Amino acid sequence: MPLSPKERIESYEKKILAPFACFSSESRGRQYPQQEHPIRTVFQRDRDRVIHSAAFRRMEYKTQVFVNHEGDHYRTRLTHTIEVAQISRSIARALGLNEDLAEAIALVHDLGHTPFGHSGEEVLDDLLNNNGGFNHNRQSLRVVDFLERRYPAHPGLNLSYEVREGIAKHETTTRPICPEIFPADEMPTLEASLVDIADAIAYNSHDIDDGLSSEILKWDMLDDVPLWVEMLEESKKAYPELDEEFRRYSMVRLLVNRQATDLIDNTIKNITREKISSLEDVRKYKKVLISFSLGFEKKIEVLKKFLSEQMYHHPHLVEMSQQTEEIIRFLFDSYKNNPQKLHGKYKLRLDKEPTELVIADYIAGMTDRYAYKMYDELKS
């Protein structure tokens, strides 16, 4: 009997992926058992479910660094997510890992972000201080497990364990999320770990791009950032005569490539040195195997410090954050004082769940422009 398309893909994975990759055929499964698709593997199906979700579409109008109305060419939460997925696939392929799993985790990892970027998350965390706080990774898991309602047989998207684990263990320095489901003493797949760093590679490079484009950053401000200086010399050697716009494009490509290349080379060394030969070895190993080399990591830290001091804390962005924090606080207080103003499906949950949690779900799901709209309506 011939193999189904899904079975052919699973067989192909066994032939071409590294032994420490996460194979689709060996997934730990879904919360709610269901018949698998005859054409797509479990991780391909997860990817498609995320892309077709309402939460994914809403990221088009959620802040990455600049609020959506500030310009059409700045990155949004959605474009950032797509860039992380592209970088993740490239790195996964180079390392012999499961590209479909890496892509699915990359596409889902920011679904729980609030409007107005990290400033929105910080104010919600403060407002929910007596209710466990707010964390966008935990919210992403909540979105795919509960808030997305697209199937009559179960709540959420019913994603695989491995994709959900990638959400829960994104940025592994944070406190454990759902340790009863995803044991804190068990390392995630390498695919999940690489998405963490692909996320950083994307914003390390693209935030500089948006910063220079906005003129919040000036070229000479980067003279004390060693990695930037190295890439600038390389760019000028390859292309001596470029105008500022094309030079910026060249620099962004070089930054992404340099980070990805160092990560791949050093990760291969880590895996070889530690004799990692299976996913079980990965899960038992108590350190992160996907990492930059030590010297390069120090250069990355200088770059991150520069972005924090010169861009993220720039007076314009600070002022913008203060304005958007006011909006989030006003919305939260307004709905808390009169929960009946909530959208219909949220009002139905008020008798079953804490009011503050329902309000947080509602606000976290808003786009920037919808939050502005609700603010204006409730103010009037």
C-alpha positions in Angstrom: 0.0 0.0 0.0 1.5 3.4 -1.0 2.5 5.9 1.7 0.2 8.9 2.2 1.7 12.4 1.5 2.1 12.9 5.3 3.8 9.6 5.7 6.2 10.3 2.9 7.2 13.6 4.6 7.7 11.8 7.9 9.9 9.2 6.2 11.8 11.9 4.4 12.5 13.6 7.8 14.0 10.4 9.2 16.4 10.4 6.2 17.5 14.1 6.1 17.2 15.5 9.6 19.8 15.2 12.3 19.2 12.5 15.0 18.7 15.2 17.6 15.9 16.9 15.7 12.3 16.6 16.7 10.5 14.3 14.2 6.9 15.0 13.3 6.1 11.3 13.7 7.3 11.3 17.3 5.3 14.3 18.5 3.9 13.9 22.0 0.5 14.8 20.5 -2.3 17.2 21.2 -4.5 18.0 24.2 -7.6 16.7 22.5 -6.9 13.6 20.4 -8.0 13.9 16.8 -7.3 12.1 13.5 -4.3 13.5 11.9 -4.3 15.0 8.4 -3.4 12.7 5.5 -1.3 15.3 3.7 0.3 17.6 6.4 2.4 16.6 9.3 1.4 17.6 12.8 3.8 20.6 12.8 2.7 21.7 9.3 -0.9 21.6 10.5 0.0 23.6 13.6 1.7 26.3 11.4 -1.4 26.5 9.2 -3.8 26.8 12.2 -1.7 29.7 13.6 -1.6 31.5 10.3 -5.4 31.3 9.9 -6.1 32.5 13.4 -7.6 35.9 14.2 -4.9 36.6 16.7 -2.2 36.2 14.0 -4.0 38.7 11.7 -4.3 41.2 14.5 -0.6 41.4 14.8 -0.5 43.5 11.7 -1.8 46.4 13.8 0.3 45.8 16.9 3.4 47.7 17.8 6.9 46.3 17.4 8.8 49.5 18.3 6.8 52.3 16.6 3.1 52.6 17.1 1.2 51.6 13.9 0.1 55.1 12.9 3.7 56.5 12.9 4.5 55.2 9.5 3.7 52.5 6.9 7.3 51.2 6.6 8.1 50.4 10.2 7.9 46.9 11.4 4.8 45.7 13.1 4.4 42.7 15.4 3.3 40.7 12.3 6.2 41.6 10.1 8.7 41.0 12.9 7.1 37.6 13.4 7.4 36.7 9.7 11.1 37.8 9.8 11.7 35.6 12.9 10.1 32.6 11.1 12.3 33.1 8.0 15.5 33.3 10.1 14.3 30.3 12.1 13.8 28.2 9.0 17.2 29.1 7.6 19.0 28.2 10.9 16.9 25.0 11.3 17.8 23.8 7.9 21.5 24.5 8.4 21.5 22.5 11.7 19.4 19.6 10.3 16.5 20.5 12.6 12.8 20.4 11.8 12.0 23.5 9.8 8.2 23.1 10.1 8.4 22.9 13.9 10.7 25.9 14.1 8.5 27.9 11.8 5.3 27.0 13.7 6.9 28.1 17.0 8.2 31.4 15.4 4.8 32.2 14.0 3.0 31.6 17.3 5.5 33.0 19.8 4.1 36.6 19.9 0.3 36.0 19.6 -0.2 37.1 23.2 1.5 40.5 22.9 -0.6 43.4 23.9 -1.2 46.6 21.9 1.6 49.1 22.1 4.4 46.6 22.5 6.3 46.0 25.7 4.9 49.1 27.4 1.4 47.6 27.1 2.7 44.4 28.6 4.3 46.2 31.5 1.3 48.2 32.5 -1.0 45.1 32.3 1.5 43.2 34.4 1.2 46.0 37.0 -2.6 46.1 36.8 -2.7 42.3 37.3 -0.3 42.3 40.2 -2.8 40.7 42.5 -3.8 38.2 39.9 -0.5 36.6 39.0 0.7 39.4 36.7 0.8 39.4 32.9 3.3 37.7 30.7 3.0 37.7 26.9 4.4 34.2 26.6 1.8 32.9 29.0 -0.8 34.9 27.2 0.3 33.4 23.8 -0.3 29.9 25.3 -3.7 31.1 26.6 -4.6 32.4 23.1 -3.9 29.0 21.4 -5.3 26.9 24.3 -8.4 28.8 25.1 -9.2 32.2 23.5 -9.2 31.2 19.9 -12.5 29.5 19.2 -12.6 28.0 15.8 -13.5 24.4 16.3 -16.7 22.9 17.7 -15.0 19.9 19.3 -12.5 21.8 21.6 -11.4 25.2 22.7 -8.3 26.8 21.3 -6.3 25.6 18.3 -5.4 22.2 19.8 -1.7 22.6 18.8 0.9 19.9 19.4 2.8 19.6 22.7 6.1 20.7 21.1 4.7 24.0 19.7 3.0 24.8 22.9 6.2 23.9 24.8 8.0 26.4 22.5 5.7 29.1 23.7 5.9 28.2 27.4 9.7 28.0 27.3 10.4 31.0 25.1 13.1 33.2 26.7 14.0 30.5 29.3 15.3 33.0 31.8 11.7 33.9 32.8 9.8 32.0 35.5 8.4 28.7 34.4 5.0 28.7 32.6 2.6 25.8 33.4 5.4 23.6 34.9 2.8 21.0 35.6 2.5 20.5 31.8 5.9 21.5 30.6 8.4 20.3 33.3 10.9 23.1 34.2 13.8 20.6 34.6 13.3 19.3 31.0 15.0 21.3 28.2 12.8 22.1 25.2 13.6 21.0 21.6 16.4 22.6 19.8 13.8 24.0 17.4 12.3 25.9 20.3 15.7 27.2 21.5 16.7 28.4 18.1 13.5 30.5 17.8 14.5 32.3 21.0 17.7 33.5 19.4 16.2 34.0 16.0 13.8 36.4 17.7 16.8 38.4 19.1 18.7 38.3 15.7 15.6 39.8 14.1 15.2 42.7 16.5 18.9 43.3 17.0 19.1 44.0 13.2 15.7 45.4 12.3 15.3 47.7 15.2 18.5 49.5 14.0 17.0 49.6 10.6 13.8 51.2 11.8 15.8 53.5 14.1 18.0 54.9 11.3 15.0 55.2 9.0 13.1 57.2 11.7 16.2 59.3 12.3 16.0 58.5 16.0 19.4 56.9 15.5 22.2 58.6 13.6 25.0 56.8 11.8 27.8 58.3 13.9 26.0 57.2 17.1 26.9 53.6 16.2 30.7 54.3 16.0 31.2 52.7 19.5 29.3 49.5 18.6 32.1 47.0 17.6 29.9 44.7 15.6 28.4 47.5 13.6 31.8 48.9 12.9 33.0 45.5 11.6 29.9 45.1 9.4 30.3 48.7 8.1 33.9 48.0 7.0 32.8 44.8 5.3 29.9 46.6 3.5 32.2 49.4 2.3 34.8 46.9 1.1 32.1 45.1 -1.0 30.3 48.2 -2.1 32.5 51.3 -1.8 29.9 53.7 -3.4 26.5 53.4 -1.8 24.0 56.1 -0.8 22.8 56.0 2.8 19.6 54.1 2.1 21.3 51.2 0.2 24.1 51.2 2.8 21.5 50.6 5.5 20.0 47.7 3.6 23.5 46.2 3.2 24.1 46.6 6.9 20.9 44.9 7.9 21.7 41.9 5.7 25.2 41.6 7.0 24.1 41.8 10.6 21.5 39.1 10.2 24.0 36.9 8.3 26.8 37.4 10.8 24.7 36.6 13.8 23.1 33.5 12.1 26.5 32.2 10.9 28.1 32.5 14.3 25.1 30.9 16.0 25.2 27.9 13.5 28.9 27.4 13.8 29.0 27.6 17.6 25.9 25.4 18.0 27.5 22.6 15.9 30.6 22.8 18.1 28.4 22.5 21.2 26.5 19.5 19.9 29.6 17.8 18.8 31.5 18.5 22.0 28.7 17.2 24.2 28.0 14.2 22.0 24.3 15.0 21.5 22.9 12.3 19.4 19.1 12.3 20.1 16.2 14.4 21.2 16.4 12.6 24.6 20.0 13.9 24.9 18.8 17.4 24.2 16.0 17.2 26.8 18.4 15.9 29.5 21.2 18.4 28.9 20.9 21.1 31.4 22.4 24.0 29.4 21.3 25.8 26.2 23.0 24.2 23.2 21.9 26.8 20.7 24.2 29.8 21.4 26.6 32.3 20.1 30.3 32.0 20.7 31.5 33.7 23.8 33.4 36.5 22.1 30.5 37.2 19.7 28.0 37.1 22.6 29.9 40.0 24.2 29.5 42.0 20.9 25.8 41.3 20.9 25.5 42.5 24.5 27.1 45.8 23.5 24.7 46.1 20.6 21.7 45.4 22.9 22.9 48.0 25.4 23.2 50.6 22.7 19.6 49.9 21.5 18.3 50.1 25.0 20.0 53.3 25.9 19.8 55.2 22.5 16.6 53.9 21.0 14.2 52.2 23.4 14.7 55.0 25.9 14.8 57.8 23.4 12.5 60.7 24.6 10.2 60.2 21.7 9.6 56.5 22.4 9.4 57.2 26.1 6.7 59.8 25.6 4.9 57.5 23.3 5.0 54.7 25.9 3.7 57.0 28.6 0.7 57.9 26.4 -0.1 54.4 25.5 0.3 53.3 29.1 -2.3 55.9 30.0 -4.6 54.4 27.4 -4.2 50.8 28.8 -4.8 52.0 32.4 -7.9 53.9 31.4 -9.4 51.0 29.5 -8.7 48.6 32.3 -10.2 50.9 34.9 -13.2 51.7 32.8 -14.0 48.0 32.2 -13.4 47.1 35.8 -15.8 49.8 36.9 -18.4 48.8 34.4 -17.7 45.2 33.1 -20.9 45.3 31.0 -19.1 47.5 28.5 -17.0 44.5 27.5 -17.6 42.9 24.1 -20.4 40.3 24.2 -18.4 37.1 24.3 -16.3 38.5 27.1 -19.3 39.5 29.1 -20.5 35.9 29.0 -17.3 34.9 30.9 -17.8 37.3 33.8 -19.8 34.8 35.9 -17.2 32.1 35.4 -13.8 33.8 35.7 -12.2 36.7 37.6 -13.2 40.0 36.1 -9.6 41.3 35.9 -8.5 38.3 33.9 -11.4 38.7 31.4 -10.5 42.4 31.0 -6.9 41.5 30.5 -7.8 39.0 27.8 -9.9 41.6 26.0 -7.3 44.4 26.2 -4.4 42.1 25.3 -6.2 41.0 22.1 -6.7 44.6 20.9 -4.8 46.1 18.1 -3.2 49.5 18.6 -5.9 51.2 16.5 -8.8 49.4 18.3 -7.4 50.4 21.7 -7.4 54.0 20.5 -10.9 53.6 19.2 -12.2 52.2 22.5 -10.3 54.9 24.5 -12.0 57.6 22.5 -15.5 56.0 22.8 -15.2 55.5 26.6 -13.8 59.0 27.1 -16.7 60.6 25.3 
